[in-house]
């Protein structure tokens, strides 16, 4: 594959690693404070703001020439759990929106978070990011995606709020005029669940697929127990308020993913089941847009691959060798070509047939990896 990556993007990765290196001693301090972490985020913001314009230009050039994927719906890659193998499976270039800037919200809302849990999470993010920059140079690129599209995001926030009100109104038989109207109509999770269509209810998950097997109250309580920040943030809310805010968070996340990728030319790589379920709930709204439709096809293929492959598949595989096989296989193009040849529709009930093609093409690539390993 001819390298299309531009000079400033490459240089920014080395410069960013040097900056992260300066924080390592501070991060090893067992008593690091929220204030110190906020200071780190401020320095990172300054680092990227100085490079914003040229990186925006180079990213636009790159995405106009190559298939580029963005880690979406997740703050960090999680290399220790083999996630870098999954993210590298499809496409030409693989980009992460700066993980620390994605955490900035927590540090600007300190009264509503569990500080101890947030600090521990920040440390995991730091270690993963350092490992990525240090050991996987030119395999992945960290860029300030949110900084690049900051102006557009601010302009779209009102549209997000309007979209969610329309979404809530569409999934309940009674007309829902606004947020307060919803809180007047419903008092408990049971009342909310009673009015939800069964297909909608099945896809309103908050943690994972197991949610679809339990009632709405149990799935929300289960989610909250797994998130100390959510417990603190919602401690004085009523049941309808908690349902509303958690559902809004997921819908807004999907809208943000779509909006970010449309504005940057990137394609979303979604690995979390809850995020993908909300994507499927919302995507019919956008299928009239050809650009979004094509983007969603790639997202669906990537997700099918992700859930079909056991992490143990990548044990004892050299990552550099793996990347070389991926690069010469053109797996995404092969899968899309086979789906077109079979006249399958991504957005109709032909998922199982698409899964067979995806898994078959991956198995062929595995054979090549094995041959090169011997």
C-alpha positions as CSV (number, residue, x, y, z in Angstrom):
1,X,0.0,0.0,0.0
2,X,1.4,3.4,-1.0
3,X,1.8,5.5,2.2
4,X,-0.4,8.6,2.1
5,X,0.2,9.8,5.6
6,X,1.5,13.4,5.7
7,X,4.5,14.8,7.5
8,X,2.8,16.8,10.3
9,X,0.7,13.8,11.4
10,X,3.8,11.6,11.6
11,X,5.8,14.3,13.4
12,X,2.9,15.0,15.8
13,X,3.0,11.4,17.0
14,X,6.7,11.6,18.0
15,X,6.2,15.0,19.6
16,X,3.1,13.7,21.5
17,X,5.1,10.7,22.8
18,X,7.7,13.1,24.1
19,X,5.0,15.1,25.9
20,X,3.5,12.0,27.4
21,X,6.9,10.9,28.6
22,X,7.1,14.0,30.7
23,X,4.0,13.0,32.6
24,X,5.2,9.4,33.4
25,X,6.8,10.2,36.7
26,X,3.8,12.2,37.9
27,X,1.5,9.3,36.8
28,X,3.5,6.9,38.9
29,X,2.7,8.9,42.0
30,X,0.2,6.9,44.0
31,X,-1.4,10.1,45.4
32,X,-1.9,12.0,42.1
33,X,-4.8,14.4,42.4
34,X,-7.7,15.4,40.1
35,X,-6.1,18.9,39.9
36,X,-2.8,17.4,38.6
37,X,-4.7,15.3,36.0
38,X,-6.6,18.4,34.9
39,X,-3.3,20.2,34.5
40,X,-2.1,17.3,32.2
41,X,-5.3,17.6,30.1
42,X,-4.7,21.4,29.8
43,X,-1.2,20.8,28.5
44,X,-2.4,18.3,26.0
45,X,-5.1,20.7,24.8
46,X,-2.4,23.4,24.2
47,X,-0.2,20.8,22.4
48,X,-3.0,20.0,19.9
49,X,-4.4,23.5,19.5
50,X,-1.0,24.6,18.1
51,X,-1.2,21.9,15.4
52,X,-5.0,22.0,14.8
53,X,-5.0,23.7,11.4
54,X,-2.3,21.7,9.7
55,X,-3.6,18.4,11.1
56,X,-7.1,19.2,9.9
57,X,-5.7,19.8,6.4
58,X,-3.6,16.6,6.4
59,X,-6.5,14.5,7.8
60,X,-8.8,15.8,5.1
61,X,-6.3,14.8,2.4
62,X,-5.7,11.3,4.0
63,X,-9.4,10.5,4.2
64,X,-10.0,11.6,0.6
65,X,-7.5,9.0,-0.6
66,X,-7.8,6.1,1.8
67,X,-10.1,4.0,4.0
68,X,-9.6,5.4,7.5
69,X,-11.3,4.1,10.6
70,X,-11.9,5.9,13.9
71,X,-12.1,4.1,17.2
72,X,-15.7,5.0,18.2
73,X,-17.7,4.6,21.4
74,X,-14.6,3.9,23.4
75,X,-12.0,6.1,25.1
76,X,-8.9,4.0,24.7
77,X,-7.8,1.0,22.6
78,X,-7.0,-1.5,25.4
79,X,-3.9,-3.2,23.9
80,X,-3.5,-5.6,26.8
81,X,-6.7,-7.3,25.7
82,X,-5.6,-7.8,22.1
83,X,-7.9,-5.0,20.8
84,X,-5.2,-3.6,18.5
85,X,-5.4,-6.8,16.4
86,X,-9.2,-6.2,16.0
87,X,-8.9,-2.5,15.1
88,X,-6.2,-3.2,12.5
89,X,-8.4,-5.8,10.6
90,X,-10.0,-3.5,8.1
91,X,-9.0,-0.3,6.3
92,X,-5.8,1.5,5.5
93,X,-5.3,3.9,8.5
94,X,-6.5,3.6,12.1
95,X,-7.1,6.7,14.2
96,X,-7.9,7.4,17.8
97,X,-9.4,10.6,19.0
98,X,-7.1,11.8,21.8
99,X,-8.2,9.7,24.8
100,X,-7.4,12.4,27.4
101,X,-9.5,15.0,25.7
102,X,-12.4,12.6,25.6
103,X,-12.1,12.4,29.4
104,X,-12.0,16.1,29.9
105,X,-15.8,16.2,30.7
106,X,-15.2,14.2,33.9
107,X,-12.6,16.7,35.1
108,X,-14.9,19.7,34.4
109,X,-17.7,18.1,36.4
110,X,-15.9,17.0,39.5
111,X,-18.9,17.3,41.9
112,X,-20.7,14.6,40.0
113,X,-18.1,12.0,39.7
114,X,-16.3,9.4,41.8
115,X,-12.8,10.9,41.9
116,X,-11.0,7.8,43.1
117,X,-12.5,5.6,40.3
118,X,-11.9,8.4,37.7
119,X,-8.2,8.7,38.7
120,X,-7.7,4.9,38.4
121,X,-9.4,4.9,35.0
122,X,-7.2,7.8,33.9
123,X,-4.1,5.7,34.8
124,X,-5.3,2.8,32.6
125,X,-5.9,5.2,29.7
126,X,-2.5,6.7,30.2
127,X,-0.7,3.3,30.2
128,X,-2.5,2.2,27.1
129,X,-1.9,5.4,25.3
130,X,1.8,5.4,26.2
131,X,2.1,1.8,25.0
132,X,0.4,2.6,21.7
133,X,2.7,5.6,21.0
134,X,5.9,3.8,22.1
135,X,5.4,0.3,20.6
136,X,3.0,0.8,17.7
137,X,4.5,3.7,15.8
138,X,2.9,4.1,12.3
139,X,0.3,1.4,13.1
140,X,-2.1,3.8,14.8
141,X,-2.4,7.6,15.0
142,X,-3.7,9.7,17.8
143,X,-5.3,12.9,16.6
144,X,-7.3,15.7,18.3
145,X,-10.5,14.9,16.4
146,X,-12.8,16.8,18.8
147,X,-10.5,19.8,18.6
148,X,-10.6,19.7,14.8
149,X,-14.4,19.7,14.6
150,X,-15.0,21.7,17.8
151,X,-16.8,24.6,16.0
152,X,-19.2,22.2,14.2
153,X,-20.0,20.3,17.3
154,X,-21.1,23.4,19.1
155,X,-23.4,24.3,16.2
156,X,-24.9,20.8,16.2
157,X,-25.8,20.5,19.9
158,X,-29.3,21.9,19.5
159,X,-29.9,19.5,16.7
160,X,-28.9,16.6,18.9
161,X,-31.4,17.7,21.6
162,X,-34.1,18.1,19.0
163,X,-33.3,14.7,17.5
164,X,-33.5,13.0,20.9
165,X,-36.9,14.6,21.7
166,X,-38.2,13.3,18.4
167,X,-36.7,9.8,19.1
168,X,-38.3,9.6,22.5
169,X,-41.6,10.7,21.1
170,X,-41.4,8.1,18.3
171,X,-40.9,5.1,20.6
172,X,-43.8,5.8,22.9
173,X,-47.5,5.7,21.9
174,X,-48.4,8.8,23.9
175,X,-47.3,12.1,22.4
176,X,-44.2,13.3,24.2
177,X,-43.8,17.1,23.8
178,X,-40.6,17.6,25.8
179,X,-38.5,16.4,28.7
180,X,-40.9,17.7,31.4
181,X,-43.8,16.1,29.6
182,X,-42.1,12.7,29.8
183,X,-41.5,13.1,33.6
184,X,-45.2,14.0,34.1
185,X,-46.5,11.0,32.1
186,X,-44.2,8.4,33.8
187,X,-43.2,7.7,37.4
188,X,-41.6,4.3,37.3
189,X,-39.5,2.0,35.1
190,X,-42.5,-0.4,34.9
191,X,-44.7,2.3,33.5
192,X,-42.1,3.2,30.9
193,X,-41.5,-0.5,29.9
194,X,-45.2,-1.1,29.5
195,X,-45.5,1.5,26.8
196,X,-42.4,0.4,24.8
197,X,-42.7,-1.6,21.6
198,X,-41.0,-5.1,22.1
199,X,-38.4,-4.5,19.3
200,X,-37.5,-1.1,20.8
201,X,-37.3,-2.5,24.3
202,X,-35.0,-5.4,23.1
203,X,-32.5,-2.9,21.7
204,X,-32.6,-0.4,24.6
205,X,-29.6,-2.0,26.4
206,X,-27.2,-0.2,28.7
207,X,-24.4,-2.7,29.4
208,X,-24.5,-5.7,27.0
209,X,-26.8,-8.2,25.2
210,X,-27.9,-9.8,28.5
211,X,-30.0,-6.7,29.1
212,X,-32.5,-7.8,26.5
213,X,-33.4,-10.8,28.7
214,X,-34.2,-8.8,31.8
215,X,-36.7,-6.0,32.6
216,X,-35.9,-2.4,32.2
217,X,-35.5,-1.7,35.9
218,X,-33.0,-4.6,36.3
219,X,-30.9,-3.5,33.2
220,X,-30.6,0.1,34.4
221,X,-29.7,-0.9,37.9
222,X,-27.2,-3.4,36.5
223,X,-25.6,-0.6,34.5
224,X,-25.4,1.8,37.4
225,X,-23.8,-0.8,39.6
226,X,-21.0,-1.2,37.0
227,X,-20.4,2.6,36.9
228,X,-19.6,4.4,40.1
229,X,-19.7,7.7,38.2
230,X,-23.3,7.0,37.0
231,X,-24.3,6.1,40.6
232,X,-23.0,9.5,41.8
233,X,-24.4,11.4,38.9
234,X,-27.9,10.0,39.2
235,X,-28.2,9.6,43.0
236,X,-30.9,12.3,43.4
237,X,-32.8,11.5,40.2
238,X,-36.2,9.8,39.8
239,X,-36.5,6.6,37.7
240,X,-37.9,8.4,34.6
241,X,-35.1,11.0,34.9
242,X,-32.4,8.2,35.0
243,X,-34.0,6.4,32.1
244,X,-34.1,9.6,30.1
245,X,-30.5,10.7,30.8
246,X,-29.0,7.2,30.2
247,X,-30.9,6.7,27.0
248,X,-30.1,10.2,25.8
249,X,-26.4,9.6,26.5
250,X,-26.4,6.6,24.2
251,X,-28.4,8.3,21.4
252,X,-26.2,11.4,21.7
253,X,-23.1,9.2,21.5
254,X,-24.3,7.6,18.3
255,X,-25.2,10.9,16.8
256,X,-21.8,12.3,17.8
257,X,-20.1,9.3,16.2
258,X,-22.0,9.8,12.9
259,X,-21.5,13.5,12.9
260,X,-17.8,13.3,13.7
261,X,-17.1,10.7,10.9
262,X,-19.2,12.6,8.3
263,X,-17.2,15.8,9.1
264,X,-13.8,14.1,8.9
265,X,-14.3,11.4,6.3
266,X,-13.6,8.7,8.8
267,X,-15.5,5.4,9.3
268,X,-16.6,4.3,12.8
269,X,-15.2,1.2,14.3
270,X,-17.7,0.3,17.1
271,X,-16.9,-2.7,19.3
272,X,-19.4,-2.2,22.3
273,X,-22.7,-4.0,21.9
274,X,-24.8,-1.3,23.5
275,X,-23.4,1.4,21.2
276,X,-24.0,-0.8,18.2
277,X,-27.6,-1.6,19.2
278,X,-28.4,2.2,19.4
279,X,-26.7,2.6,16.0
280,X,-29.1,0.0,14.5
281,X,-32.1,1.7,16.2
282,X,-31.2,5.1,14.7
283,X,-29.6,4.2,11.3
284,X,-32.9,4.0,9.3
285,X,-33.2,7.7,9.8
286,X,-30.0,8.3,7.8
287,X,-30.2,5.7,5.0
288,X,-31.4,8.3,2.5
289,X,-28.0,9.9,2.8
290,X,-25.7,7.9,0.4
291,X,-22.5,8.9,2.2
292,X,-23.8,7.8,5.6
293,X,-25.2,4.6,4.2
294,X,-21.9,3.5,2.7
295,X,-20.1,4.4,6.0
296,X,-22.6,2.3,8.0
297,X,-22.0,-0.7,5.7
298,X,-18.3,-0.7,6.7
299,X,-19.2,-0.2,10.4
300,X,-21.6,-3.2,10.3
301,X,-18.9,-5.4,8.6
302,X,-16.3,-4.4,11.2
303,X,-18.7,-5.1,14.1
304,X,-19.6,-8.6,12.6
305,X,-15.9,-9.4,12.4
306,X,-15.3,-8.2,16.0
307,X,-18.0,-10.3,17.6
308,X,-17.2,-13.3,15.4
309,X,-13.6,-13.7,16.4
310,X,-12.2,-15.1,19.6
311,X,-9.4,-13.0,21.2
312,X,-7.4,-16.2,21.5
313,X,-7.1,-16.2,17.7
314,X,-4.4,-13.6,18.0
315,X,-2.3,-15.3,20.7
316,X,1.3,-16.0,19.6
317,X,0.9,-14.0,16.4
318,X,3.5,-11.4,15.6
319,X,1.8,-8.1,15.2
320,X,4.1,-6.8,12.5
321,X,3.6,-9.9,10.5
322,X,-0.2,-9.7,11.0
323,X,-0.2,-6.1,9.8
324,X,1.7,-7.0,6.7
325,X,-0.8,-9.7,5.8
326,X,-3.8,-7.4,6.5
327,X,-2.2,-4.7,4.3
328,X,-1.9,-7.0,1.3
329,X,-5.2,-8.8,1.8
330,X,-7.6,-5.8,1.3
331,X,-10.1,-7.6,3.5
332,X,-12.7,-4.8,3.5
333,X,-12.7,-4.5,-0.3
334,X,-13.0,-8.3,-0.7
335,X,-15.9,-8.5,1.7
336,X,-17.8,-5.6,0.1
337,X,-17.2,-7.1,-3.4
338,X,-18.5,-10.5,-2.3
339,X,-21.6,-8.9,-0.7
340,X,-22.3,-7.0,-3.9
341,X,-21.9,-10.1,-6.1
342,X,-24.4,-11.9,-3.8
343,X,-26.9,-9.0,-4.1
344,X,-27.3,-8.8,-0.4
345,X,-28.8,-5.8,1.4
346,X,-27.2,-4.7,4.6
347,X,-30.3,-3.1,5.8
348,X,-32.8,-5.9,5.3
349,X,-33.0,-9.3,7.0
350,X,-29.9,-10.8,5.3
351,X,-27.5,-10.5,8.3
352,X,-26.7,-14.2,8.5
353,X,-25.7,-14.4,4.8
354,X,-23.5,-11.4,5.3
355,X,-21.9,-13.0,8.4
356,X,-21.0,-16.1,6.4
357,X,-19.1,-14.0,3.8
358,X,-17.4,-11.9,6.5
359,X,-16.2,-15.0,8.5
360,X,-15.2,-16.9,5.3
361,X,-13.0,-14.0,4.1
362,X,-11.4,-13.7,7.5
363,X,-10.7,-17.4,7.6
364,X,-8.8,-17.1,4.3
365,X,-6.7,-14.3,5.8
366,X,-5.9,-16.5,8.8
367,X,-4.5,-19.1,6.5
368,X,-2.2,-16.6,5.0
369,X,-1.1,-15.5,8.4
370,X,-0.3,-19.1,9.4
371,X,1.6,-19.7,6.2
372,X,3.8,-16.6,6.8
373,X,4.3,-17.6,10.4
374,X,5.8,-21.0,9.5
